[in-house]
């Protein structure tokens, strides 16, 4: 399943601090059903493409979750 956020959701994420934007994006994917790794990659790519986050921020935030 290809996951993508609508324009309104993207604009809401844009108004948030980066870490909070990532957490809200991940929570939205969890609420949509049982996500797979491709779903997370899709949302990460969209957040980067929309200049909401960088890959470095994603790696930093995700690394801190696992630590």
CHARMM-style PDB file with segment names, atoms N, HN, CA, C and O in Angstrom:
ATOM      1  N   UNK     1       0.849  -1.168   0.000  1.00  0.00      PROA
ATOM      2  CA  UNK     1       0.000   0.000   0.000  1.00  0.00      PROA
ATOM      3  C   UNK     1       0.895   1.231   0.000  1.00  0.00      PROA
ATOM      4  O   UNK     1       1.744   1.390   0.876  1.00  0.00      PROA
ATOM      5  N   UNK     2       0.701   2.097  -0.982  1.00  0.00      PROA
ATOM      6  HN  UNK     2       0.011   1.967  -1.694  1.00  0.00      PROA
ATOM      7  CA  UNK     2       1.452   3.350  -1.035  1.00  0.00      PROA
ATOM      8  C   UNK     2       0.766   4.358  -0.122  1.00  0.00      PROA
ATOM      9  O   UNK     2      -0.431   4.616  -0.251  1.00  0.00      PROA
ATOM     10  N   UNK     3       1.529   4.917   0.789  1.00  0.00      PROA
ATOM     11  HN  UNK     3       2.501   4.707   0.893  1.00  0.00      PROA
ATOM     12  CA  UNK     3       0.994   5.848   1.760  1.00  0.00      PROA
ATOM     13  C   UNK     3       1.384   7.259   1.353  1.00  0.00      PROA
ATOM     14  O   UNK     3       2.537   7.520   1.009  1.00  0.00      PROA
ATOM     15  N   UNK     4       0.410   8.173   1.397  1.00  0.00      PROA
ATOM     16  HN  UNK     4      -0.526   7.961   1.677  1.00  0.00      PROA
ATOM     17  CA  UNK     4       0.692   9.582   1.111  1.00  0.00      PROA
ATOM     18  C   UNK     4      -0.283  10.438   1.915  1.00  0.00      PROA
ATOM     19  O   UNK     4      -1.445  10.077   2.104  1.00  0.00      PROA
ATOM     20  N   UNK     5       0.209  11.557   2.372  1.00  0.00      PROA
ATOM     21  HN  UNK     5       1.152  11.850   2.218  1.00  0.00      PROA
ATOM     22  CA  UNK     5      -0.632  12.485   3.111  1.00  0.00      PROA
ATOM     23  C   UNK     5      -1.198  13.535   2.172  1.00  0.00      PROA
ATOM     24  O   UNK     5      -0.561  13.921   1.192  1.00  0.00      PROA
ATOM     25  N   UNK     6      -2.416  13.995   2.488  1.00  0.00      PROA
ATOM     26  HN  UNK     6      -2.934  13.681   3.284  1.00  0.00      PROA
ATOM     27  CA  UNK     6      -3.035  15.047   1.684  1.00  0.00      PROA
ATOM     28  C   UNK     6      -2.388  16.394   2.002  1.00  0.00      PROA
ATOM     29  O   UNK     6      -1.632  16.515   2.966  1.00  0.00      PROA
ATOM     30  N   UNK     7      -2.685  17.384   1.199  1.00  0.00      PROA
ATOM     31  HN  UNK     7      -3.299  17.285   0.416  1.00  0.00      PROA
ATOM     32  CA  UNK     7      -2.070  18.710   1.322  1.00  0.00      PROA
ATOM     33  C   UNK     7      -2.353  19.326   2.697  1.00  0.00      PROA
ATOM     34  O   UNK     7      -1.459  19.925   3.295  1.00  0.00      PROA
ATOM     35  N   UNK     8      -3.572  19.189   3.200  1.00  0.00      PROA
ATOM     36  HN  UNK     8      -4.298  18.702   2.714  1.00  0.00      PROA
ATOM     37  CA  UNK     8      -3.916  19.762   4.504  1.00  0.00      PROA
ATOM     38  C   UNK     8      -3.062  19.154   5.618  1.00  0.00      PROA
ATOM     39  O   UNK     8      -2.586  19.866   6.501  1.00  0.00      PROA
ATOM     40  N   UNK     9      -2.875  17.855   5.570  1.00  0.00      PROA
ATOM     41  HN  UNK     9      -3.261  17.277   4.852  1.00  0.00      PROA
ATOM     42  CA  UNK     9      -2.069  17.173   6.579  1.00  0.00      PROA
ATOM     43  C   UNK     9      -0.611  17.608   6.480  1.00  0.00      PROA
ATOM     44  O   UNK     9       0.042  17.845   7.496  1.00  0.00      PROA
ATOM     45  N   UNK    10      -0.109  17.711   5.267  1.00  0.00      PROA
ATOM     46  HN  UNK    10      -0.640  17.519   4.442  1.00  0.00      PROA
ATOM     47  CA  UNK    10       1.270  18.158   5.054  1.00  0.00      PROA
ATOM     48  C   UNK    10       1.465  19.553   5.624  1.00  0.00      PROA
ATOM     49  O   UNK    10       2.482  19.825   6.262  1.00  0.00      PROA
ATOM     50  N   UNK    11       0.510  20.434   5.404  1.00  0.00      PROA
ATOM     51  HN  UNK    11      -0.316  20.213   4.885  1.00  0.00      PROA
ATOM     52  CA  UNK    11       0.637  21.801   5.927  1.00  0.00      PROA
ATOM     53  C   UNK    11       0.578  21.810   7.456  1.00  0.00      PROA
ATOM     54  O   UNK    11       1.256  22.614   8.095  1.00  0.00      PROA
ATOM     55  N   UNK    12      -0.218  20.931   8.041  1.00  0.00      PROA
ATOM     56  HN  UNK    12      -0.769  20.277   7.522  1.00  0.00      PROA
ATOM     57  CA  UNK    12      -0.259  20.828   9.498  1.00  0.00      PROA
ATOM     58  C   UNK    12       1.097  20.352  10.020  1.00  0.00      PROA
ATOM     59  O   UNK    12       1.608  20.897  10.999  1.00  0.00      PROA
ATOM     60  N   UNK    13       1.686  19.334   9.371  1.00  0.00      PROA
ATOM     61  HN  UNK    13       1.271  18.892   8.576  1.00  0.00      PROA
ATOM     62  CA  UNK    13       3.004  18.852   9.773  1.00  0.00      PROA
ATOM     63  C   UNK    13       4.053  19.961   9.657  1.00  0.00      PROA
ATOM     64  O   UNK    13       4.947  20.074  10.496  1.00  0.00      PROA
ATOM     65  N   UNK    14       3.932  20.769   8.616  1.00  0.00      PROA
ATOM     66  HN  UNK    14       3.206  20.677   7.934  1.00  0.00      PROA
ATOM     67  CA  UNK    14       4.898  21.846   8.370  1.00  0.00      PROA
ATOM     68  C   UNK    14       4.899  22.858   9.522  1.00  0.00      PROA
ATOM     69  O   UNK    14       5.923  23.483   9.796  1.00  0.00      PROA
ATOM     70  N   UNK    15       3.764  23.019  10.190  1.00  0.00      PROA
ATOM     71  HN  UNK    15       2.932  22.512   9.967  1.00  0.00      PROA
ATOM     72  CA  UNK    15       3.660  24.004  11.267  1.00  0.00      PROA
ATOM     73  C   UNK    15       4.196  23.481  12.602  1.00  0.00      PROA
ATOM     74  O   UNK    15       4.272  24.229  13.576  1.00  0.00      PROA
ATOM     75  N   UNK    16       4.566  22.203  12.648  1.00  0.00      PROA
ATOM     76  HN  UNK    16       4.505  21.595  11.857  1.00  0.00      PROA
ATOM     77  CA  UNK    16       5.031  21.589  13.890  1.00  0.00      PROA
ATOM     78  C   UNK    16       6.555  21.555  13.964  1.00  0.00      PROA
ATOM     79  O   UNK    16       7.232  21.643  12.940  1.00  0.00      PROA
ATOM     80  N   UNK    17       7.093  21.427  15.178  1.00  0.00      PROA
ATOM     81  HN  UNK    17       6.543  21.356  16.010  1.00  0.00      PROA
ATOM     82  CA  UNK    17       8.527  21.163  15.293  1.00  0.00      PROA
ATOM     83  C   UNK    17       8.847  19.821  14.608  1.00  0.00      PROA
ATOM     84  O   UNK    17       7.990  18.939  14.576  1.00  0.00      PROA
ATOM     85  N   UNK    18      10.037  19.653  14.073  1.00  0.00      PROA
ATOM     86  HN  UNK    18      10.734  20.370  14.099  1.00  0.00      PROA
ATOM     87  CA  UNK    18      10.365  18.440  13.303  1.00  0.00      PROA
ATOM     88  C   UNK    18      10.067  17.121  14.023  1.00  0.00      PROA
ATOM     89  O   UNK    18       9.464  16.226  13.432  1.00  0.00      PROA
ATOM     90  N   UNK    19      10.471  16.988  15.265  1.00  0.00      PROA
ATOM     91  HN  UNK    19      10.961  17.716  15.746  1.00  0.00      PROA
ATOM     92  CA  UNK    19      10.247  15.722  15.972  1.00  0.00      PROA
ATOM     93  C   UNK    19       8.754  15.428  16.121  1.00  0.00      PROA
ATOM     94  O   UNK    19       8.320  14.286  15.967  1.00  0.00      PROA
ATOM     95  N   UNK    20       7.982  16.460  16.420  1.00  0.00      PROA
ATOM     96  HN  UNK    20       8.335  17.387  16.545  1.00  0.00      PROA
ATOM     97  CA  UNK    20       6.543  16.281  16.578  1.00  0.00      PROA
ATOM     98  C   UNK    20       5.890  15.937  15.241  1.00  0.00      PROA
ATOM     99  O   UNK    20       4.963  15.128  15.199  1.00  0.00      PROA
ATOM    100  N   UNK    21       6.357  16.536  14.156  1.00  0.00      PROA
ATOM    101  HN  UNK    21       7.110  17.193  14.190  1.00  0.00      PROA
ATOM    102  CA  UNK    21       5.835  16.212  12.830  1.00  0.00      PROA
ATOM    103  C   UNK    21       6.063  14.736  12.515  1.00  0.00      PROA
ATOM    104  O   UNK    21       5.168  14.059  12.010  1.00  0.00      PROA
ATOM    105  N   UNK    22       7.250  14.245  12.812  1.00  0.00      PROA
ATOM    106  HN  UNK    22       7.978  14.795  13.223  1.00  0.00      PROA
ATOM    107  CA  UNK    22       7.548  12.834  12.562  1.00  0.00      PROA
ATOM    108  C   UNK    22       6.660  11.928  13.408  1.00  0.00      PROA
ATOM    109  O   UNK    22       6.117  10.945  12.903  1.00  0.00      PROA
ATOM    110  N   UNK    23       6.509  12.249  14.678  1.00  0.00      PROA
ATOM    111  HN  UNK    23       6.950  13.047  15.088  1.00  0.00      PROA
ATOM    112  CA  UNK    23       5.678  11.417  15.559  1.00  0.00      PROA
ATOM    113  C   UNK    23       4.223  11.407  15.105  1.00  0.00      PROA
ATOM    114  O   UNK    23       3.578  10.359  15.118  1.00  0.00      PROA
ATOM    115  N   UNK    24       3.703  12.558  14.708  1.00  0.00      PROA
ATOM    116  HN  UNK    24       4.227  13.410  14.698  1.00  0.00      PROA
ATOM    117  CA  UNK    24       2.315  12.601  14.254  1.00  0.00      PROA
ATOM    118  C   UNK    24       2.137  11.843  12.942  1.00  0.00      PROA
ATOM    119  O   UNK    24       1.113  11.194  12.731  1.00  0.00      PROA
ATOM    120  N   UNK    25       3.123  11.925  12.070  1.00  0.00      PROA
ATOM    121  HN  UNK    25       3.956  12.453  12.241  1.00  0.00      PROA
ATOM    122  CA  UNK    25       3.055  11.171  10.810  1.00  0.00      PROA
ATOM    123  C   UNK    25       3.055   9.671  11.094  1.00  0.00      PROA
ATOM    124  O   UNK    25       2.267   8.925  10.512  1.00  0.00      PROA
ATOM    125  N   UNK    26       3.929   9.236  11.980  1.00  0.00      PROA
ATOM    126  HN  UNK    26       4.569   9.842  12.453  1.00  0.00      PROA
ATOM    127  CA  UNK    26       3.981   7.814  12.324  1.00  0.00      PROA
ATOM    128  C   UNK    26       2.677   7.365  12.987  1.00  0.00      PROA
ATOM    129  O   UNK    26       2.171   6.285  12.684  1.00  0.00      PROA
ATOM    130  N   UNK    27       2.133   8.179  13.884  1.00  0.00      PROA
ATOM    131  HN  UNK    27       2.544   9.057  14.131  1.00  0.00      PROA
ATOM    132  CA  UNK    27       0.875   7.829  14.539  1.00  0.00      PROA
ATOM    133  C   UNK    27      -0.258   7.690  13.532  1.00  0.00      PROA
ATOM    134  O   UNK    27      -1.102   6.805  13.669  1.00  0.00      PROA
ATOM    135  N   UNK    28      -0.285   8.551  12.527  1.00  0.00      PROA
ATOM    136  HN  UNK    28       0.401   9.270  12.415  1.00  0.00      PROA
ATOM    137  CA  UNK    28      -1.315   8.462  11.490  1.00  0.00      PROA
ATOM    138  C   UNK    28      -1.212   7.142  10.733  1.00  0.00      PROA
ATOM    139  O   UNK    28      -2.231   6.540  10.392  1.00  0.00      PROA
ATOM    140  N   UNK    29       0.007   6.692  10.472  1.00  0.00      PROA
ATOM    141  HN  UNK    29       0.834   7.181  10.750  1.00  0.00      PROA
ATOM    142  CA  UNK    29       0.193   5.426   9.763  1.00  0.00      PROA
ATOM    143  C   UNK    29      -0.247   4.255  10.639  1.00  0.00      PROA
ATOM    144  O   UNK    29      -0.876   3.318  10.147  1.00  0.00      PROA
ATOM    145  N   UNK    30       0.071   4.300  11.914  1.00  0.00      PROA
ATOM    146  HN  UNK    30       0.582   5.061  12.314  1.00  0.00      PROA
ATOM    147  CA  UNK    30      -0.368   3.240  12.830  1.00  0.00      PROA
ATOM    148  C   UNK    30      -1.891   3.175  12.902  1.00  0.00      PROA
ATOM    149  O   UNK    30      -2.463   2.085  12.929  1.00  0.00      PROA
ATOM    150  N   UNK    31      -2.554   4.338  12.935  1.00  0.00      PROA
ATOM    151  HN  UNK    31      -2.089   5.223  12.913  1.00  0.00      PROA
ATOM    152  CA  UNK    31      -4.015   4.363  13.009  1.00  0.00      PROA
ATOM    153  C   UNK    31      -4.665   3.801  11.749  1.00  0.00      PROA
ATOM    154  O   UNK    31      -5.790   3.304  11.801  1.00  0.00      PROA
ATOM    155  N   UNK    32      -3.975   3.876  10.632  1.00  0.00      PROA
ATOM    156  HN  UNK    32      -3.061   4.280  10.590  1.00  0.00      PROA
ATOM    157  CA  UNK    32      -4.532   3.421   9.356  1.00  0.00      PROA
ATOM    158  C   UNK    32      -4.540   1.897   9.233  1.00  0.00      PROA
ATOM    159  O   UNK    32      -5.161   1.363   8.314  1.00  0.00      PROA
ATOM    160  N   UNK    33      -3.877   1.198  10.122  1.00  0.00      PROA
ATOM    161  HN  UNK    33      -3.372   1.631  10.868  1.00  0.00      PROA
ATOM    162  CA  UNK    33      -3.833  -0.260  10.043  1.00  0.00      PROA
ATOM    163  C   UNK    33      -2.474  -0.765  10.460  1.00  0.00      PROA
ATOM    164  O   UNK    33      -1.732  -0.088  11.171  1.00  0.00      PROA
ATOM    165  N   UNK    34      -2.161  -1.957  10.012  1.00  0.00      PROA
ATOM    166  HN  UNK    34      -2.764  -2.507   9.435  1.00  0.00      PROA
ATOM    167  CA  UNK    34      -0.868  -2.553  10.338  1.00  0.00      PROA
ATOM    168  C   UNK    34       0.152  -2.131   9.289  1.00  0.00      PROA
ATOM    169  O   UNK    34       0.170  -2.662   8.178  1.00  0.00      PROA
ATOM    170  N   UNK    35       1.000  -1.174   9.650  1.00  0.00      PROA
ATOM    171  HN  UNK    35       0.985  -0.743  10.552  1.00  0.00      PROA
ATOM    172  CA  UNK    35       1.960  -0.659   8.672  1.00  0.00      PROA
ATOM    173  C   UNK    35       3.153  -1.595   8.492  1.00  0.00      PROA
ATOM    174  O   UNK    35       3.551  -2.320   9.403  1.00  0.00      PROA
ATOM    175  N   UNK    36       3.694  -1.549   7.307  1.00  0.00      PROA
ATOM    176  HN  UNK    36       3.371  -0.960   6.566  1.00  0.00      PROA
ATOM    177  CA  UNK    36       4.927  -2.270   7.017  1.00  0.00      PROA
ATOM    178  C   UNK    36       6.057  -1.283   6.826  1.00  0.00      PROA
ATOM    179  O   UNK    36       5.841  -0.071   6.844  1.00  0.00      PROA
ATOM    180  N   UNK    37       7.245  -1.790   6.645  1.00  0.00      PROA
ATOM    181  HN  UNK    37       7.420  -2.775   6.630  1.00  0.00      PROA
ATOM    182  CA  UNK    37       8.402  -0.909   6.497  1.00  0.00      PROA
ATOM    183  C   UNK    37       8.276  -0.012   5.267  1.00  0.00      PROA
ATOM    184  O   UNK    37       8.763   1.119   5.277  1.00  0.00      PROA
ATOM    185  N   UNK    38       7.631  -0.502   4.212  1.00  0.00      PROA
ATOM    186  HN  UNK    38       7.235  -1.420   4.204  1.00  0.00      PROA
ATOM    187  CA  UNK    38       7.432   0.318   3.010  1.00  0.00      PROA
ATOM    188  C   UNK    38       6.550   1.529   3.308  1.00  0.00      PROA
ATOM    189  O   UNK    38       6.753   2.604   2.743  1.00  0.00      PROA
ATOM    190  N   UNK    39       5.571   1.352   4.198  1.00  0.00      PROA
ATOM    191  HN  UNK    39       5.406   0.479   4.657  1.00  0.00      PROA
ATOM    192  CA  UNK    39       4.696   2.464   4.564  1.00  0.00      PROA
ATOM    193  C   UNK    39       5.494   3.571   5.242  1.00  0.00      PROA
ATOM    194  O   UNK    39       5.302   4.752   4.951  1.00  0.00      PROA
ATOM    195  N   UNK    40       6.381   3.187   6.137  1.00  0.00      PROA
ATOM    196  HN  UNK    40       6.537   2.228   6.373  1.00  0.00      PROA
ATOM    197  CA  UNK    40       7.195   4.185   6.822  1.00  0.00      PROA
ATOM    198  C   UNK    40       8.158   4.850   5.846  1.00  0.00      PROA
ATOM    199  O   UNK    40       8.367   6.061   5.915  1.00  0.00      PROA
ATOM    200  N   UNK    41       8.737   4.085   4.952  1.00  0.00      PROA
ATOM    201  HN  UNK    41       8.566   3.101   4.897  1.00  0.00      PROA
ATOM    202  CA  UNK    41       9.626   4.667   3.947  1.00  0.00      PROA
ATOM    203  C   UNK    41       8.855   5.678   3.095  1.00  0.00      PROA
ATOM    204  O   UNK    41       9.372   6.751   2.782  1.00  0.00      PROA
ATOM    205  N   UNK    42       7.618   5.336   2.722  1.00  0.00      PROA
ATOM    206  HN  UNK    42       7.198   4.465   2.976  1.00  0.00      PROA
ATOM    207  CA  UNK    42       6.793   6.261   1.938  1.00  0.00      PROA
ATOM    208  C   UNK    42       6.581   7.581   2.666  1.00  0.00      PROA
ATOM    209  O   UNK    42       6.717   8.650   2.070  1.00  0.00      PROA
ATOM    210  N   UNK    43       6.245   7.510   3.963  1.00  0.00      PROA
ATOM    211  HN  UNK    43       6.134   6.642   4.447  1.00  0.00      PROA
ATOM    212  CA  UNK    43       5.984   8.770   4.676  1.00  0.00      PROA
ATOM    213  C   UNK    43       7.277   9.540   4.920  1.00  0.00      PROA
ATOM    214  O   UNK    43       7.285  10.769   4.859  1.00  0.00      PROA
ATOM    215  N   UNK    44       8.358   8.839   5.193  1.00  0.00      PROA
ATOM    216  HN  UNK    44       8.352   7.840   5.244  1.00  0.00      PROA
ATOM    217  CA  UNK    44       9.637   9.523   5.374  1.00  0.00      PROA
ATOM    218  C   UNK    44      10.013  10.268   4.091  1.00  0.00      PROA
ATOM    219  O   UNK    44      10.427  11.426   4.139  1.00  0.00      PROA
ATOM    220  N   UNK    45       9.867   9.603   2.953  1.00  0.00      PROA
ATOM    221  HN  UNK    45       9.531   8.662   2.914  1.00  0.00      PROA
ATOM    222  CA  UNK    45      10.198  10.234   1.676  1.00  0.00      PROA
ATOM    223  C   UNK    45       9.318  11.447   1.419  1.00  0.00      PROA
ATOM    224  O   UNK    45       9.797  12.472   0.935  1.00  0.00      PROA
ATOM    225  N   UNK    46       8.034  11.334   1.740  1.00  0.00      PROA
ATOM    226  HN  UNK    46       7.645  10.500   2.133  1.00  0.00      PROA
ATOM    227  CA  UNK    46       7.148  12.469   1.527  1.00  0.00      PROA
ATOM    228  C   UNK    46       7.518  13.643   2.439  1.00  0.00      PROA
ATOM    229  O   UNK    46       7.512  14.793   2.001  1.00  0.00      PROA
ATOM    230  N   UNK    47       7.834  13.362   3.686  1.00  0.00      PROA
ATOM    231  HN  UNK    47       7.839  12.428   4.042  1.00  0.00      PROA
ATOM    232  CA  UNK    47       8.231  14.434   4.605  1.00  0.00      PROA
ATOM    233  C   UNK    47       9.519  15.119   4.141  1.00  0.00      PROA
ATOM    234  O   UNK    47       9.657  16.334   4.278  1.00  0.00      PROA
ATOM    235  N   UNK    48      10.451  14.355   3.601  1.00  0.00      PROA
ATOM    236  HN  UNK    48      10.339  13.367   3.490  1.00  0.00      PROA
ATOM    237  CA  UNK    48      11.697  14.925   3.073  1.00  0.00      PROA
ATOM    238  C   UNK    48      11.407  15.710   1.791  1.00  0.00      PROA
ATOM    239  O   UNK    48      11.888  16.831   1.627  1.00  0.00      PROA
ATOM    240  N   UNK    49      10.623  15.124   0.886  1.00  0.00      PROA
ATOM    241  HN  UNK    49      10.232  14.214   1.019  1.00  0.00      PROA
ATOM    242  CA  UNK    49      10.294  15.804  -0.379  1.00  0.00      PROA
ATOM    243  C   UNK    49       9.578  17.130  -0.140  1.00  0.00      PROA
ATOM    244  O   UNK    49       9.752  18.080  -0.903  1.00  0.00      PROA
ATOM    245  N   UNK    50       8.775  17.193   0.917  1.00  0.00      PROA
ATOM    246  HN  UNK    50       8.634  16.422   1.537  1.00  0.00      PROA
ATOM    247  CA  UNK    50       8.029  18.406   1.243  1.00  0.00      PROA
ATOM    248  C   UNK    50       8.849  19.383   2.102  1.00  0.00      PROA
ATOM    249  O   UNK    50       8.329  20.409   2.541  1.00  0.00      PROA
ATOM    250  N   UNK    51      10.120  19.063   2.339  1.00  0.00      PROA
ATOM    251  HN  UNK    51      10.541  18.230   1.983  1.00  0.00      PROA
ATOM    252  CA  UNK    51      11.040  19.897   3.136  1.00  0.00      PROA
ATOM    253  C   UNK    51      10.552  20.123   4.566  1.00  0.00      PROA
ATOM    254  O   UNK    51      10.774  21.183   5.150  1.00  0.00      PROA
ATOM    255  N   UNK    52       9.890  19.116   5.115  1.00  0.00      PROA
ATOM    256  HN  UNK    52       9.710  18.255   4.641  1.00  0.00      PROA
ATOM    257  CA  UNK    52       9.455  19.171   6.504  1.00  0.00      PROA
ATOM    258  C   UNK    52      10.556  18.624   7.396  1.00  0.00      PROA
ATOM    259  O   UNK    52      10.801  19.151   8.481  1.00  0.00      PROA
ATOM    260  N   UNK    53      11.217  17.575   6.944  1.00  0.00      PROA
ATOM    261  HN  UNK    53      11.018  17.147   6.062  1.00  0.00      PROA
ATOM    262  CA  UNK    53      12.328  16.946   7.656  1.00  0.00      PROA
ATOM    263  C   UNK    53      13.454  16.651   6.677  1.00  0.00      PROA
ATOM    264  O   UNK    53      13.260  16.645   5.461  1.00  0.00      PROA
ATOM    265  N   UNK    54      14.625  16.410   7.228  1.00  0.00      PROA
ATOM    266  HN  UNK    54      14.783  16.415   8.215  1.00  0.00      PROA
ATOM    267  CA  UNK    54      15.740  15.925   6.414  1.00  0.00      PROA
ATOM    268  C   UNK    54      15.959  14.448   6.780  1.00  0.00      PROA
ATOM    269  O   UNK    54      15.483  13.979   7.814  1.00  0.00      PROA
ATOM    270  N   UNK    55      16.670  13.742   5.937  1.00  0.00      PROA
ATOM    271  HN  UNK    55      17.057  14.123   5.098  1.00  0.00      PROA
ATOM    272  CA  UNK    55      17.004  12.355   6.261  1.00  0.00      PROA
ATOM    273  C   UNK    55      17.832  12.298   7.539  1.00  0.00      PROA
ATOM    274  O   UNK    55      17.695  11.362   8.327  1.00  0.00      PROA
ATOM    275  N   UNK    56      18.677  13.279   7.744  1.00  0.00      PROA
ATOM    276  HN  UNK    56      18.788  14.039   7.103  1.00  0.00      PROA
ATOM    277  CA  UNK    56      19.499  13.301   8.953  1.00  0.00      PROA
ATOM    278  C   UNK    56      18.625  13.421  10.205  1.00  0.00      PROA
ATOM    279  O   UNK    56      18.879  12.757  11.210  1.00  0.00      PROA
ATOM    280  N   UNK    57      17.601  14.268  10.139  1.00  0.00      PROA
ATOM    281  HN  UNK    57      17.396  14.808   9.322  1.00  0.00      PROA
ATOM    282  CA  UNK    57      16.696  14.400  11.286  1.00  0.00      PROA
ATOM    283  C   UNK    57      15.955  13.090  11.553  1.00  0.00      PROA
ATOM    284  O   UNK    57      15.824  12.664  12.700  1.00  0.00      PROA
ATOM    285  N   UNK    58      15.480  12.467  10.495  1.00  0.00      PROA
ATOM    286  HN  UNK    58      15.586  12.813   9.563  1.00  0.00      PROA
ATOM    287  CA  UNK    58      14.762  11.193  10.657  1.00  0.00      PROA
ATOM    288  C   UNK    58      15.673  10.169  11.305  1.00  0.00      PROA
ATOM    289  O   UNK    58      15.268   9.490  12.249  1.00  0.00      PROA
ATOM    290  N   UNK    59      16.898  10.049  10.812  1.00  0.00      PROA
ATOM    291  HN  UNK    59      17.226  10.601  10.045  1.00  0.00      PROA
ATOM    292  CA  UNK    59      17.841   9.092  11.390  1.00  0.00      PROA
ATOM    293  C   UNK    59      18.132   9.418  12.846  1.00  0.00      PROA
ATOM    294  O   UNK    59      18.212   8.523  13.686  1.00  0.00      PROA
ATOM    295  N   UNK    60      18.293  10.714  13.143  1.00  0.00      PROA
ATOM    296  HN  UNK    60      18.228  11.442  12.460  1.00  0.00      PROA
ATOM    297  CA  UNK    60      18.563  11.120  14.526  1.00  0.00      PROA
ATOM    298  C   UNK    60      17.375  10.780  15.434  1.00  0.00      PROA
ATOM    299  O   UNK    60      17.565  10.192  16.499  1.00  0.00      PROA
ATOM    300  N   UNK    61      16.165  11.139  15.029  1.00  0.00      PROA
ATOM    301  HN  UNK    61      16.010  11.617  14.164  1.00  0.00      PROA
ATOM    302  CA  UNK    61      14.990  10.905  15.862  1.00  0.00      PROA
ATOM    303  C   UNK    61      14.695   9.421  16.020  1.00  0.00      PROA
ATOM    304  O   UNK    61      14.353   8.969  17.113  1.00  0.00      PROA
ATOM    305  N   UNK    62      14.822   8.671  14.952  1.00  0.00      PROA
ATOM    306  HN  UNK    62      15.100   9.039  14.065  1.00  0.00      PROA
ATOM    307  CA  UNK    62      14.548   7.241  15.024  1.00  0.00      PROA
ATOM    308  C   UNK    62      15.618   6.537  15.850  1.00  0.00      PROA
ATOM    309  O   UNK    62      15.319   5.578  16.561  1.00  0.00      PROA
ATOM    310  N   UNK    63      16.844   6.998  15.765  1.00  0.00      PROA
ATOM    311  HN  UNK    63      17.086   7.778  15.187  1.00  0.00      PROA
ATOM    312  CA  UNK    63      17.918   6.420  16.578  1.00  0.00      PROA
ATOM    313  C   UNK    63      17.698   6.657  18.054  1.00  0.00      PROA
ATOM    314  O   UNK    63      18.021   5.802  18.879  1.00  0.00      PROA
ATOM    315  N   UNK    64      17.141   7.826  18.400  1.00  0.00      PROA
ATOM    316  HN  UNK    64      16.878   8.520  17.730  1.00  0.00      PROA
ATOM    317  CA  UNK    64      16.879   8.142  19.793  1.00  0.00      PROA
ATOM    318  C   UNK    64      15.740   7.301  20.352  1.00  0.00      PROA
ATOM    319  O   UNK    64      15.721   6.990  21.543  1.00  0.00      PROA
ATOM    320  N   UNK    65      14.796   6.936  19.501  1.00  0.00      PROA
ATOM    321  HN  UNK    65      14.812   7.189  18.534  1.00  0.00      PROA
ATOM    322  CA  UNK    65      13.677   6.105  19.954  1.00  0.00      PROA
ATOM    323  C   UNK    65      14.183   4.728  20.360  1.00  0.00      PROA
ATOM    324  O   UNK    65      13.734   4.157  21.354  1.00  0.00      PROA
ATOM    325  N   UNK    66      15.116   4.206  19.584  1.00  0.00      PROA
ATOM    326  HN  UNK    66      15.481   4.671  18.777  1.00  0.00      PROA
ATOM    327  CA  UNK    66      15.626   2.859  19.850  1.00  0.00      PROA
ATOM    328  C   UNK    66      16.654   2.832  20.978  1.00  0.00      PROA
ATOM    329  O   UNK    66      16.903   1.769  21.548  1.00  0.00      PROA
ATOM    330  N   UNK    67      17.244   3.949  21.307  1.00  0.00      PROA
ATOM    331  HN  UNK    67      17.041   4.812  20.844  1.00  0.00      PROA
ATOM    332  CA  UNK    67      18.330   3.986  22.298  1.00  0.00      PROA
ATOM    333  C   UNK    67      17.830   3.676  23.691  1.00  0.00      PROA
ATOM    334  OT1 UNK    67      18.613   3.665  24.640  1.00  0.00      PROA
TER     335      UNK     67
END
